[in-house]
Amino acid sequence: MTVRMRHTRSHTRNRRSHHALSKPALLKDESGNFHLRHRLSKVTGAYRGRKVIDLTAKLEKQAKKIK
């Protein structure tokens, strides 16, 4: 038989105080669009100031694939 320790309300609330959600960290790139940190901008296709993906070519490829 095991004896359980009592969890007081203050102990439970103290533990749960760390469960609060935080807002996502957003950055504004040089074109003025917001994106998540350490992520590619879906509007410009740039990451850390460099153009990584040509979004117009990607969209054309997807449109061609759908047809």
N, CA, C and O atoms as a Tripos MOL2 file, in Angstrom:
@<TRIPOS>MOLECULE
protein
  268   267    67     0     0
PROTEIN
NO_CHARGES

@<TRIPOS>ATOM
      1 N           0.8410   -1.1700    0.0000 N.3       1 MET1
      2 CA          0.0000    0.0000    0.0000 C.3       1 MET1
      3 C           0.8930    1.2420    0.0000 C.2       1 MET1
      4 O           1.8090    1.3780    0.8110 O.2       1 MET1
      5 N           0.5900    2.1440   -0.9430 N.am      2 THR2
      6 CA          1.3980    3.3550   -1.0340 C.3       2 THR2
      7 C           0.6570    4.5240   -0.4220 C.2       2 THR2
      8 O          -0.5660    4.6250   -0.5150 O.2       2 THR2
      9 N           1.4050    5.3900    0.1930 N.am      3 VAL3
     10 CA          0.8360    6.5820    0.8100 C.3       3 VAL3
     11 C           1.0720    7.7480   -0.1470 C.2       3 VAL3
     12 O           2.2040    8.0220   -0.5440 O.2       3 VAL3
     13 N           0.0010    8.4180   -0.5030 N.am      4 ARG4
     14 CA          0.1170    9.5360   -1.4360 C.3       4 ARG4
     15 C           0.2570   10.8420   -0.6730 C.2       4 ARG4
     16 O          -0.3840   11.0660    0.3540 O.2       4 ARG4
     17 N           1.1090   11.6870   -1.2070 N.am      5 MET5
     18 CA          1.2870   13.0090   -0.6180 C.3       5 MET5
     19 C           0.1560   13.9210   -1.0910 C.2       5 MET5
     20 O          -0.3140   13.8050   -2.2220 O.2       5 MET5
     21 N          -0.2650   14.8060   -0.2340 N.am      6 ARG6
     22 CA         -1.3420   15.7230   -0.5860 C.3       6 ARG6
     23 C          -0.7800   16.8850   -1.3970 C.2       6 ARG6
     24 O           0.2400   17.4750   -1.0420 O.2       6 ARG6
     25 N          -1.4650   17.2000   -2.4880 N.am      7 HIS7
     26 CA         -1.0910   18.3680   -3.2920 C.3       7 HIS7
     27 C          -1.9950   19.5110   -2.8850 C.2       7 HIS7
     28 O          -3.2060   19.4650   -3.1010 O.2       7 HIS7
     29 N          -1.4130   20.5210   -2.3040 N.am      8 THR8
     30 CA         -2.2130   21.6670   -1.9000 C.3       8 THR8
     31 C          -2.6000   22.4940   -3.1200 C.2       8 THR8
     32 O          -1.9950   22.3640   -4.1840 O.2       8 THR8
     33 N          -3.5940   23.3310   -2.9640 N.am      9 ARG9
     34 CA         -4.0320   24.1770   -4.0740 C.3       9 ARG9
     35 C          -2.9220   25.1120   -4.5180 C.2       9 ARG9
     36 O          -2.7420   25.3610   -5.7100 O.2       9 ARG9
     37 N          -2.1860   25.6220   -3.5540 N.am     10 SER10
     38 CA         -1.1200   26.5680   -3.9070 C.3      10 SER10
     39 C          -0.0190   25.8710   -4.7020 C.2      10 SER10
     40 O           0.5360   26.4500   -5.6350 O.2      10 SER10
     41 N           0.2930   24.6400   -4.3380 N.am     11 HIS11
     42 CA          1.3100   23.9000   -5.0740 C.3      11 HIS11
     43 C           0.8410   23.6220   -6.5120 C.2      11 HIS11
     44 O           1.6120   23.7670   -7.4610 O.2      11 HIS11
     45 N          -0.4140   23.2280   -6.6570 N.am     12 THR12
     46 CA         -0.9590   22.9440   -7.9830 C.3      12 THR12
     47 C          -0.9740   24.2050   -8.8360 C.2      12 THR12
     48 O          -0.5840   24.1610  -10.0030 O.2      12 THR12
     49 N          -1.4130   25.3160   -8.2820 N.am     13 ARG13
     50 CA         -1.4610   26.5740   -9.0330 C.3      13 ARG13
     51 C          -0.0640   27.0740   -9.3730 C.2      13 ARG13
     52 O           0.1530   27.6520  -10.4380 O.2      13 ARG13
     53 N           0.8700   26.8520   -8.4760 N.am     14 ASN14
     54 CA          2.2430   27.2610   -8.7320 C.3      14 ASN14
     55 C           2.8120   26.4770   -9.9150 C.2      14 ASN14
     56 O           3.5080   27.0430  -10.7570 O.2      14 ASN14
     57 N           2.5230   25.1980   -9.9810 N.am     15 ARG15
     58 CA          2.9870   24.3760  -11.0890 C.3      15 ARG15
     59 C           2.3090   24.8030  -12.3900 C.2      15 ARG15
     60 O           2.9610   24.8900  -13.4310 O.2      15 ARG15
     61 N           1.0270   25.0630  -12.3330 N.am     16 ARG16
     62 CA          0.2710   25.4210  -13.5390 C.3      16 ARG16
     63 C           0.5700   26.8320  -14.0290 C.2      16 ARG16
     64 O           0.2040   27.1760  -15.1530 O.2      16 ARG16
     65 N           1.2110   27.6410  -13.2320 N.am     17 SER17
     66 CA          1.5190   29.0080  -13.6570 C.3      17 SER17
     67 C           2.4890   29.0120  -14.8330 C.2      17 SER17
     68 O           2.5850   30.0080  -15.5500 O.2      17 SER17
     69 N           3.1960   27.9290  -15.0350 N.am     18 HIS18
     70 CA          4.1420   27.8400  -16.1450 C.3      18 HIS18
     71 C           3.4930   27.3050  -17.4110 C.2      18 HIS18
     72 O           4.1660   27.1700  -18.4330 O.2      18 HIS18
     73 N           2.2090   26.9980  -17.3680 N.am     19 HIS19
     74 CA          1.5240   26.4280  -18.5280 C.3      19 HIS19
     75 C           0.9290   27.4830  -19.4470 C.2      19 HIS19
     76 O           0.2850   27.1370  -20.4370 O.2      19 HIS19
     77 N           1.1230   28.7300  -19.1510 N.am     20 ALA20
     78 CA          0.5380   29.8020  -19.9520 C.3      20 ALA20
     79 C           1.1340   29.7950  -21.3550 C.2      20 ALA20
     80 O           2.3260   29.5410  -21.5340 O.2      20 ALA20
     81 N           0.2980   30.0740  -22.3430 N.am     21 LEU21
     82 CA          0.7530   30.1230  -23.7240 C.3      21 LEU21
     83 C           1.3850   31.4760  -23.9980 C.2      21 LEU21
     84 O           0.9390   32.5040  -23.4880 O.2      21 LEU21
     85 N           2.4230   31.4580  -24.8060 N.am     22 SER22
     86 CA          3.0700   32.7120  -25.1810 C.3      22 SER22
     87 C           2.7420   33.0280  -26.6360 C.2      22 SER22
     88 O           2.4100   32.1380  -27.4190 O.2      22 SER22
     89 N           2.8380   34.2720  -26.9760 N.am     23 LYS23
     90 CA          2.5610   34.6970  -28.3490 C.3      23 LYS23
     91 C           3.7190   34.2680  -29.2450 C.2      23 LYS23
     92 O           4.8690   34.2580  -28.8060 O.2      23 LYS23
     93 N           3.4250   33.9090  -30.5070 N.am     24 PRO24
     94 CA          4.5120   33.5360  -31.4120 C.3      24 PRO24
     95 C           5.3780   34.7480  -31.7430 C.2      24 PRO24
     96 O           4.8740   35.8600  -31.9030 O.2      24 PRO24
     97 N           6.6760   34.5190  -31.8430 N.am     25 ALA25
     98 CA          7.6170   35.5960  -32.1380 C.3      25 ALA25
     99 C           7.5930   35.8710  -33.6360 C.2      25 ALA25
    100 O           8.0020   35.0310  -34.4370 O.2      25 ALA25
    101 N           7.1140   37.0440  -34.0020 N.am     26 LEU26
    102 CA          7.0180   37.4320  -35.4040 C.3      26 LEU26
    103 C           8.0980   38.4500  -35.7300 C.2      26 LEU26
    104 O           8.4440   39.2960  -34.9050 O.2      26 LEU26
    105 N           8.6220   38.3570  -36.9360 N.am     27 LEU27
    106 CA          9.5880   39.3210  -37.4370 C.3      27 LEU27
    107 C           9.0320   39.9900  -38.6750 C.2      27 LEU27
    108 O           8.2180   39.4080  -39.3920 O.2      27 LEU27
    109 N           9.4660   41.2040  -38.9250 N.am     28 LYS28
    110 CA          9.0710   41.9170  -40.1300 C.3      28 LYS28
    111 C          10.2860   41.9340  -41.0580 C.2      28 LYS28
    112 O          11.3490   42.4280  -40.6820 O.2      28 LYS28
    113 N          10.1290   41.3930  -42.2740 N.am     29 ASP29
    114 CA         11.2450   41.3990  -43.2120 C.3      29 ASP29
    115 C          11.3150   42.7470  -43.9300 C.2      29 ASP29
    116 O          10.5000   43.6340  -43.6800 O.2      29 ASP29
    117 N          12.2920   42.8900  -44.8190 N.am     30 GLU30
    118 CA         12.5220   44.1810  -45.4680 C.3      30 GLU30
    119 C          11.3670   44.6270  -46.3580 C.2      30 GLU30
    120 O          11.2510   45.8150  -46.6620 O.2      30 GLU30
    121 N          10.5040   43.6910  -46.7850 N.am     31 SER31
    122 CA          9.3490   44.0710  -47.5990 C.3      31 SER31
    123 C           8.1480   44.4440  -46.7260 C.2      31 SER31
    124 O           7.1100   44.8420  -47.2540 O.2      31 SER31
    125 N           8.2710   44.3220  -45.4090 N.am     32 GLY32
    126 CA          7.2000   44.7170  -44.5050 C.3      32 GLY32
    127 C           6.2490   43.5940  -44.1390 C.2      32 GLY32
    128 O           5.2600   43.8300  -43.4460 O.2      32 GLY32
    129 N           6.5260   42.3740  -44.5890 N.am     33 ASN33
    130 CA          5.6690   41.2330  -44.2740 C.3      33 ASN33
    131 C           6.1470   40.5540  -43.0020 C.2      33 ASN33
    132 O           7.3450   40.4900  -42.7280 O.2      33 ASN33
    133 N           5.1860   40.0450  -42.2240 N.am     34 PHE34
    134 CA          5.5200   39.3450  -40.9990 C.3      34 PHE34
    135 C           5.6750   37.8560  -41.2620 C.2      34 PHE34
    136 O           4.9640   37.2890  -42.0920 O.2      34 PHE34
    137 N           6.6070   37.2220  -40.5540 N.am     35 HIS35
    138 CA          6.7900   35.7730  -40.6340 C.3      35 HIS35
    139 C           7.3570   35.2770  -39.3130 C.2      35 HIS35
    140 O           7.8930   36.0560  -38.5250 O.2      35 HIS35
    141 N           7.2340   33.9780  -39.0780 N.am     36 LEU36
    142 CA          7.7730   33.3840  -37.8700 C.3      36 LEU36
    143 C           9.2930   33.3640  -37.9280 C.2      36 LEU36
    144 O           9.8870   33.2820  -39.0030 O.2      36 LEU36
    145 N           9.9080   33.4390  -36.7660 N.am     37 ARG37
    146 CA         11.3720   33.4080  -36.7080 C.3      37 ARG37
    147 C          11.8920   32.0520  -37.1650 C.2      37 ARG37
    148 O          11.2480   31.0280  -36.9390 O.2      37 ARG37
    149 N          13.0360   32.0440  -37.7980 N.am     38 HIS38
    150 CA         13.7080   30.8420  -38.2870 C.3      38 HIS38
    151 C          12.8560   30.0940  -39.3080 C.2      38 HIS38
    152 O          12.9900   28.8800  -39.4610 O.2      38 HIS38
    153 N          11.9830   30.8150  -40.0020 N.am     39 ARG39
    154 CA         11.1440   30.2150  -41.0280 C.3      39 ARG39
    155 C          11.2340   31.0530  -42.2980 C.2      39 ARG39
    156 O          11.5320   32.2470  -42.2490 O.2      39 ARG39
    157 N          10.9820   30.4310  -43.4010 N.am     40 LEU40
    158 CA         10.9520   31.0880  -44.6910 C.3      40 LEU40
    159 C           9.7190   31.9680  -44.7810 C.2      40 LEU40
    160 O           8.6520   31.5790  -44.3060 O.2      40 LEU40
    161 N           9.8420   33.1440  -45.3810 N.am     41 SER41
    162 CA          8.6880   34.0010  -45.6030 C.3      41 SER41
    163 C           7.8930   33.4470  -46.7800 C.2      41 SER41
    164 O           8.4230   33.3000  -47.8820 O.2      41 SER41
    165 N           6.6090   33.1390  -46.5410 N.am     42 LYS42
    166 CA          5.7860   32.5470  -47.5920 C.3      42 LYS42
    167 C           5.3990   33.5640  -48.6610 C.2      42 LYS42
    168 O           4.9870   33.1790  -49.7550 O.2      42 LYS42
    169 N           5.5230   34.8380  -48.3660 N.am     43 VAL43
    170 CA          5.1440   35.8760  -49.3280 C.3      43 VAL43
    171 C           6.2950   36.1620  -50.2900 C.2      43 VAL43
    172 O           6.0920   36.2300  -51.5020 O.2      43 VAL43
    173 N           7.5000   36.3290  -49.7510 N.am     44 THR44
    174 CA          8.6370   36.7170  -50.5830 C.3      44 THR44
    175 C           9.5470   35.5520  -50.9480 C.2      44 THR44
    176 O          10.2920   35.6440  -51.9240 O.2      44 THR44
    177 N           9.5070   34.4710  -50.2010 N.am     45 GLY45
    178 CA         10.3970   33.3370  -50.4560 C.3      45 GLY45
    179 C          11.8090   33.5850  -49.9660 C.2      45 GLY45
    180 O          12.7510   32.9500  -50.4390 O.2      45 GLY45
    181 N          11.9680   34.5110  -49.0140 N.am     46 ALA46
    182 CA         13.2980   34.8770  -48.5190 C.3      46 ALA46
    183 C          13.5010   34.3380  -47.1120 C.2      46 ALA46
    184 O          12.5580   34.2040  -46.3320 O.2      46 ALA46
    185 N          14.7570   34.0340  -46.8090 N.am     47 TYR47
    186 CA         15.1530   33.6110  -45.4610 C.3      47 TYR47
    187 C          16.4390   34.3320  -45.1140 C.2      47 TYR47
    188 O          17.4330   34.2260  -45.8320 O.2      47 TYR47
    189 N          16.4190   35.0600  -44.0230 N.am     48 ARG48
    190 CA         17.5630   35.8420  -43.5390 C.3      48 ARG48
    191 C          18.1030   36.7890  -44.6080 C.2      48 ARG48
    192 O          19.3150   36.9330  -44.7690 O.2      48 ARG48
    193 N          17.1830   37.4370  -45.3400 N.am     49 GLY49
    194 CA         17.5810   38.4330  -46.3170 C.3      49 GLY49
    195 C          17.9690   37.8810  -47.6710 C.2      49 GLY49
    196 O          18.2370   38.6570  -48.5890 O.2      49 GLY49
    197 N          18.0090   36.5600  -47.8300 N.am     50 ARG50
    198 CA         18.3710   35.9570  -49.1150 C.3      50 ARG50
    199 C          17.1340   35.3330  -49.7390 C.2      50 ARG50
    200 O          16.3110   34.7460  -49.0360 O.2      50 ARG50
    201 N          16.9960   35.4540  -51.0430 N.am     51 LYS51
    202 CA         15.8890   34.8120  -51.7450 C.3      51 LYS51
    203 C          16.2370   33.3400  -51.9040 C.2      51 LYS51
    204 O          17.2140   33.0000  -52.5720 O.2      51 LYS51
    205 N          15.4510   32.4710  -51.2980 N.am     52 VAL52
    206 CA         15.7360   31.0430  -51.2800 C.3      52 VAL52
    207 C          14.8930   30.3070  -52.3150 C.2      52 VAL52
    208 O          15.3860   29.4150  -53.0060 O.2      52 VAL52
    209 N          13.6210   30.6850  -52.4190 N.am     53 ILE53
    210 CA         12.7050   30.0050  -53.3300 C.3      53 ILE53
    211 C          12.0950   31.0380  -54.2640 C.2      53 ILE53
    212 O          11.6620   32.1030  -53.8230 O.2      53 ILE53
    213 N          12.0610   30.7210  -55.5620 N.am     54 ASP54
    214 CA         11.3760   31.5600  -56.5270 C.3      54 ASP54
    215 C           9.9070   31.1550  -56.5210 C.2      54 ASP54
    216 O           9.5310   30.1500  -57.1230 O.2      54 ASP54
    217 N           9.0860   31.9340  -55.8450 N.am     55 LEU55
    218 CA          7.6900   31.5700  -55.6460 C.3      55 LEU55
    219 C           6.8820   31.6220  -56.9350 C.2      55 LEU55
    220 O           5.9300   30.8560  -57.0850 O.2      55 LEU55
    221 N           7.2300   32.4970  -57.8640 N.am     56 THR56
    222 CA          6.4730   32.5540  -59.1220 C.3      56 THR56
    223 C           6.6630   31.2730  -59.9150 C.2      56 THR56
    224 O           5.7040   30.7530  -60.4860 O.2      56 THR56
    225 N           7.8830   30.7570  -59.9580 N.am     57 ALA57
    226 CA          8.1320   29.5000  -60.6680 C.3      57 ALA57
    227 C           7.4220   28.3400  -59.9690 C.2      57 ALA57
    228 O           6.9110   27.4360  -60.6300 O.2      57 ALA57
    229 N           7.3890   28.3640  -58.6570 N.am     58 LYS58
    230 CA          6.7330   27.3030  -57.8980 C.3      58 LYS58
    231 C           5.2270   27.3140  -58.1580 C.2      58 LYS58
    232 O           4.6220   26.2570  -58.3410 O.2      58 LYS58
    233 N           4.6180   28.5060  -58.1770 N.am     59 LEU59
    234 CA          3.1850   28.6060  -58.4370 C.3      59 LEU59
    235 C           2.8450   28.1800  -59.8680 C.2      59 LEU59
    236 O           1.8240   27.5340  -60.1020 O.2      59 LEU59
    237 N           3.7060   28.5450  -60.8190 N.am     60 GLU60
    238 CA          3.4870   28.1270  -62.2090 C.3      60 GLU60
    239 C           3.5640   26.6120  -62.3320 C.2      60 GLU60
    240 O           2.7760   26.0060  -63.0580 O.2      60 GLU60
    241 N           4.4870   26.0130  -61.6450 N.am     61 LYS61
    242 CA          4.6460   24.5620  -61.6740 C.3      61 LYS61
    243 C           3.4190   23.8680  -61.0790 C.2      61 LYS61
    244 O           2.9550   22.8590  -61.6100 O.2      61 LYS61
    245 N           2.8950   24.4130  -59.9720 N.am     62 GLN62
    246 CA          1.7040   23.8340  -59.3690 C.3      62 GLN62
    247 C           0.4860   23.9940  -60.2830 C.2      62 GLN62
    248 O          -0.3380   23.0840  -60.3770 O.2      62 GLN62
    249 N           0.3670   25.1460  -60.9590 N.am     63 ALA63
    250 CA         -0.7620   25.3650  -61.8720 C.3      63 ALA63
    251 C          -0.6840   24.4140  -63.0530 C.2      63 ALA63
    252 O          -1.7010   23.9030  -63.5200 O.2      63 ALA63
    253 N           0.5270   24.1820  -63.5300 N.am     64 LYS64
    254 CA          0.7150   23.2600  -64.6620 C.3      64 LYS64
    255 C           0.3790   21.8190  -64.2320 C.2      64 LYS64
    256 O          -0.1660   21.0400  -65.0140 O.2      64 LYS64
    257 N           0.7050   21.4930  -63.0110 N.am     65 LYS65
    258 CA          0.4450   20.1500  -62.5000 C.3      65 LYS65
    259 C          -1.0530   19.8980  -62.3510 C.2      65 LYS65
    260 O          -1.5210   18.7840  -62.5860 O.2      65 LYS65
    261 N          -1.8070   20.9290  -61.9620 N.am     66 ILE66
    262 CA         -3.2450   20.8070  -61.7840 C.3      66 ILE66
    263 C          -3.9440   20.5860  -63.1190 C.2      66 ILE66
    264 O          -4.8970   19.8120  -63.1990 O.2      66 ILE66
    265 N          -3.4770   21.2630  -64.1720 N.am     67 LYS67
    266 CA         -4.0720   21.1030  -65.5090 C.3      67 LYS67
    267 C          -3.7690   19.7530  -66.0320 C.2      67 LYS67
    268 O          -4.1790   19.4150  -67.1420 O.2      67 LYS67
@<TRIPOS>BOND
     1     1     2 1
     2     2     3 1
     3     3     4 2
     4     3     5 am
     5     5     6 1
     6     6     7 1
     7     7     8 2
     8     7     9 am
     9     9    10 1
    10    10    11 1
    11    11    12 2
    12    11    13 am
    13    13    14 1
    14    14    15 1
    15    15    16 2
    16    15    17 am
    17    17    18 1
    18    18    19 1
    19    19    20 2
    20    19    21 am
    21    21    22 1
    22    22    23 1
    23    23    24 2
    24    23    25 am
    25    25    26 1
    26    26    27 1
    27    27    28 2
    28    27    29 am
    29    29    30 1
    30    30    31 1
    31    31    32 2
    32    31    33 am
    33    33    34 1
    34    34    35 1
    35    35    36 2
    36    35    37 am
    37    37    38 1
    38    38    39 1
    39    39    40 2
    40    39    41 am
    41    41    42 1
    42    42    43 1
    43    43    44 2
    44    43    45 am
    45    45    46 1
    46    46    47 1
    47    47    48 2
    48    47    49 am
    49    49    50 1
    50    50    51 1
    51    51    52 2
    52    51    53 am
    53    53    54 1
    54    54    55 1
    55    55    56 2
    56    55    57 am
    57    57    58 1
    58    58    59 1
    59    59    60 2
    60    59    61 am
    61    61    62 1
    62    62    63 1
    63    63    64 2
    64    63    65 am
    65    65    66 1
    66    66    67 1
    67    67    68 2
    68    67    69 am
    69    69    70 1
    70    70    71 1
    71    71    72 2
    72    71    73 am
    73    73    74 1
    74    74    75 1
    75    75    76 2
    76    75    77 am
    77    77    78 1
    78    78    79 1
    79    79    80 2
    80    79    81 am
    81    81    82 1
    82    82    83 1
    83    83    84 2
    84    83    85 am
    85    85    86 1
    86    86    87 1
    87    87    88 2
    88    87    89 am
    89    89    90 1
    90    90    91 1
    91    91    92 2
    92    91    93 am
    93    93    94 1
    94    94    95 1
    95    95    96 2
    96    95    97 am
    97    97    98 1
    98    98    99 1
    99    99   100 2
   100    99   101 am
   101   101   102 1
   102   102   103 1
   103   103   104 2
   104   103   105 am
   105   105   106 1
   106   106   107 1
   107   107   108 2
   108   107   109 am
   109   109   110 1
   110   110   111 1
   111   111   112 2
   112   111   113 am
   113   113   114 1
   114   114   115 1
   115   115   116 2
   116   115   117 am
   117   117   118 1
   118   118   119 1
   119   119   120 2
   120   119   121 am
   121   121   122 1
   122   122   123 1
   123   123   124 2
   124   123   125 am
   125   125   126 1
   126   126   127 1
   127   127   128 2
   128   127   129 am
   129   129   130 1
   130   130   131 1
   131   131   132 2
   132   131   133 am
   133   133   134 1
   134   134   135 1
   135   135   136 2
   136   135   137 am
   137   137   138 1
   138   138   139 1
   139   139   140 2
   140   139   141 am
   141   141   142 1
   142   142   143 1
   143   143   144 2
   144   143   145 am
   145   145   146 1
   146   146   147 1
   147   147   148 2
   148   147   149 am
   149   149   150 1
   150   150   151 1
   151   151   152 2
   152   151   153 am
   153   153   154 1
   154   154   155 1
   155   155   156 2
   156   155   157 am
   157   157   158 1
   158   158   159 1
   159   159   160 2
   160   159   161 am
   161   161   162 1
   162   162   163 1
   163   163   164 2
   164   163   165 am
   165   165   166 1
   166   166   167 1
   167   167   168 2
   168   167   169 am
   169   169   170 1
   170   170   171 1
   171   171   172 2
   172   171   173 am
   173   173   174 1
   174   174   175 1
   175   175   176 2
   176   175   177 am
   177   177   178 1
   178   178   179 1
   179   179   180 2
   180   179   181 am
   181   181   182 1
   182   182   183 1
   183   183   184 2
   184   183   185 am
   185   185   186 1
   186   186   187 1
   187   187   188 2
   188   187   189 am
   189   189   190 1
   190   190   191 1
   191   191   192 2
   192   191   193 am
   193   193   194 1
   194   194   195 1
   195   195   196 2
   196   195   197 am
   197   197   198 1
   198   198   199 1
   199   199   200 2
   200   199   201 am
   201   201   202 1
   202   202   203 1
   203   203   204 2
   204   203   205 am
   205   205   206 1
   206   206   207 1
   207   207   208 2
   208   207   209 am
   209   209   210 1
   210   210   211 1
   211   211   212 2
   212   211   213 am
   213   213   214 1
   214   214   215 1
   215   215   216 2
   216   215   217 am
   217   217   218 1
   218   218   219 1
   219   219   220 2
   220   219   221 am
   221   221   222 1
   222   222   223 1
   223   223   224 2
   224   223   225 am
   225   225   226 1
   226   226   227 1
   227   227   228 2
   228   227   229 am
   229   229   230 1
   230   230   231 1
   231   231   232 2
   232   231   233 am
   233   233   234 1
   234   234   235 1
   235   235   236 2
   236   235   237 am
   237   237   238 1
   238   238   239 1
   239   239   240 2
   240   239   241 am
   241   241   242 1
   242   242   243 1
   243   243   244 2
   244   243   245 am
   245   245   246 1
   246   246   247 1
   247   247   248 2
   248   247   249 am
   249   249   250 1
   250   250   251 1
   251   251   252 2
   252   251   253 am
   253   253   254 1
   254   254   255 1
   255   255   256 2
   256   255   257 am
   257   257   258 1
   258   258   259 1
   259   259   260 2
   260   259   261 am
   261   261   262 1
   262   262   263 1
   263   263   264 2
   264   263   265 am
   265   265   266 1
   266   266   267 1
   267   267   268 2
@<TRIPOS>SUBSTRUCTURE
     1 MET1         2 RESIDUE 1 A MET
     2 THR2         6 RESIDUE 1 A THR
     3 VAL3        10 RESIDUE 1 A VAL
     4 ARG4        14 RESIDUE 1 A ARG
     5 MET5        18 RESIDUE 1 A MET
     6 ARG6        22 RESIDUE 1 A ARG
     7 HIS7        26 RESIDUE 1 A HIS
     8 THR8        30 RESIDUE 1 A THR
     9 ARG9        34 RESIDUE 1 A ARG
    10 SER10       38 RESIDUE 1 A SER
    11 HIS11       42 RESIDUE 1 A HIS
    12 THR12       46 RESIDUE 1 A THR
    13 ARG13       50 RESIDUE 1 A ARG
    14 ASN14       54 RESIDUE 1 A ASN
    15 ARG15       58 RESIDUE 1 A ARG
    16 ARG16       62 RESIDUE 1 A ARG
    17 SER17       66 RESIDUE 1 A SER
    18 HIS18       70 RESIDUE 1 A HIS
    19 HIS19       74 RESIDUE 1 A HIS
    20 ALA20       78 RESIDUE 1 A ALA
    21 LEU21       82 RESIDUE 1 A LEU
    22 SER22       86 RESIDUE 1 A SER
    23 LYS23       90 RESIDUE 1 A LYS
    24 PRO24       94 RESIDUE 1 A PRO
    25 ALA25       98 RESIDUE 1 A ALA
    26 LEU26      102 RESIDUE 1 A LEU
    27 LEU27      106 RESIDUE 1 A LEU
    28 LYS28      110 RESIDUE 1 A LYS
    29 ASP29      114 RESIDUE 1 A ASP
    30 GLU30      118 RESIDUE 1 A GLU
    31 SER31      122 RESIDUE 1 A SER
    32 GLY32      126 RESIDUE 1 A GLY
    33 ASN33      130 RESIDUE 1 A ASN
    34 PHE34      134 RESIDUE 1 A PHE
    35 HIS35      138 RESIDUE 1 A HIS
    36 LEU36      142 RESIDUE 1 A LEU
    37 ARG37      146 RESIDUE 1 A ARG
    38 HIS38      150 RESIDUE 1 A HIS
    39 ARG39      154 RESIDUE 1 A ARG
    40 LEU40      158 RESIDUE 1 A LEU
    41 SER41      162 RESIDUE 1 A SER
    42 LYS42      166 RESIDUE 1 A LYS
    43 VAL43      170 RESIDUE 1 A VAL
    44 THR44      174 RESIDUE 1 A THR
    45 GLY45      178 RESIDUE 1 A GLY
    46 ALA46      182 RESIDUE 1 A ALA
    47 TYR47      186 RESIDUE 1 A TYR
    48 ARG48      190 RESIDUE 1 A ARG
    49 GLY49      194 RESIDUE 1 A GLY
    50 ARG50      198 RESIDUE 1 A ARG
    51 LYS51      202 RESIDUE 1 A LYS
    52 VAL52      206 RESIDUE 1 A VAL
    53 ILE53      210 RESIDUE 1 A ILE
    54 ASP54      214 RESIDUE 1 A ASP
    55 LEU55      218 RESIDUE 1 A LEU
    56 THR56      222 RESIDUE 1 A THR
    57 ALA57      226 RESIDUE 1 A ALA
    58 LYS58      230 RESIDUE 1 A LYS
    59 LEU59      234 RESIDUE 1 A LEU
    60 GLU60      238 RESIDUE 1 A GLU
    61 LYS61      242 RESIDUE 1 A LYS
    62 GLN62      246 RESIDUE 1 A GLN
    63 ALA63      250 RESIDUE 1 A ALA
    64 LYS64      254 RESIDUE 1 A LYS
    65 LYS65      258 RESIDUE 1 A LYS
    66 ILE66      262 RESIDUE 1 A ILE
    67 LYS67      266 RESIDUE 1 A LYS
